[in-house]
């Protein structure tokens, strides 16, 4: 990345990435040494997707995964149930938080710098082929900062997309979606502050009474629905809010840490300590997840209008995504190499290097951003957590009557796959 003098590029980077959790953009990239995660044990992946096979075993056009297929790296046939190319719309540039997707790209990937697309054969555990291709599309500025749900609704070529839970609620009336697997367990978004300036602040709520009792100004991206929740919940006050955040670190740095600011746990702590030379020291933060806004940040979802035709595909593809998630965090090097290569080829304001990729992977593991849910399964949705989130988010969006079943499903999850 660049130093402070060239921060105009990085400023734009975080407009979406650190801008807003319902803005379908994300600069999640983070923590220390990815190589450390290679010590993670190999999960028991027997009996994967038998449910999918059972559901479709009356025809020859089924996804075939015998009980040892994924463990041994054998081929998994998705060609009978999935499109020839599974097109996935992401919410931002390539980054380590999207690692599970890039883990599924096989040998000799194609990088289209004009369209900002990475494509190639879709592979599963051990590089085994699936009979279909994968296309990963860049979000954020590449789609005009449009929400992924909106982009999906306007482009029939998109198979699945990153559908944040709060974005799903916001768009439910016009474009209902169902999320079916969640590679990330916890949203990386944070509010951060300078621990030297505010040594007694330990949480977002503490910022309301700091600075002599007047409260610390919090800069945030004005469309962030989580902030309305924090106000309604009494954790922050209207007087603290400054919605002018544009992703740039310059104001935070020029203020000498007198203000607080939003960001991502998987990026800002690294950048402020190691990249922004005019700051070059740690920041403290609290995840908005820990403050109560517990949306899933990057689950794969499908438009409900396409759910019936893609049901068999989701049943077969979901365990592949689960396995890719486990494999990526066990050994992220190859996928991160592709991520960095793609970012360099795109040659846009978004920049990404090995240090940030390594930091991101380790931070995601250390903070539980990636991992199993409350059980031993990766990728599934915690229904109790989502029920509470719907209750918290409903008033923010003026939506009533939604249930967990309206927004997500665990029906395709293979419960044998976990970290």
C-alpha angles and dihedrals in degrees: 000000000000133000127248095280090064096039094121088089094047090046090062090044094067098041088094100013095057095015109087140345092217092041089082092235129112139180095190109156125134167107139079131290116357090192089070090066091062088083091070111121120253108256123234102255102174120131094030118172097351085141090060092049093047091051094055107025094115092080136046091236096080135122105256119208115155118203094267099036100099095038092054095040094245123160118279114205112221094155095095096055109023133062116270087254122027104214115203123191113207129195099236148007119303111292141152092267086067091050097120090061095050089045087067095057111102133208124319097019119193120231117199104197093186097054093029093232132143116202140168144122112324109238135182136205112340092011093287113164123243101197094248137079132239128220119192114198124201118239133194111057091004088070096034093263087291118157113262092238091057092048091049091051091053099045119056091190091072112096101184136356144188103273113184112212094239090047089052090054092047092051099036097105095055105024113017115196138185122217113211108177133021117204089182118057100192133031110249094214117124146172108231135194141176111270092203093056094040108027093163096053112104102158144023089259090057089062090068093066100032126096095057092316094299094103129243118272111248118206113206141156104274097230093058104125091193089071092059087053092051090051093047089048092053096242094118134018132231089243091063097055126106111173095188097097110135101176096266120128092207100095094046089051095043090051089057091234095305090130134051124231142190123249143130127287089219095057120016098059089056096042096047094048100038111019110032100069094188088064106025098164138092127282128205123224149169124222113239084226089066089047089059106267097116106172120151104250106206114010119155110247140179131214108255088230088066099035098097095052092046099042095104091045092052091049091055098036099048096072089048089056091046091052092046089054092054092043094049096055091044092054115002099166101102095043092046090051089056092046092053092044091052094048091050091049092050088056093197131135090280110093129184134180139181094263093056092044092052092046092049095053094049093044091052090054096041094049096040092244085133122035144072123324121238088304131047095275129102123216101018127119125248103228094196091053092048093049089056091046093052088053090051097042099041095076091046091058097031090241123142136183101028120141134195090259090060092061112028144017134204093190095108097044118117104221092202093068119086145119 
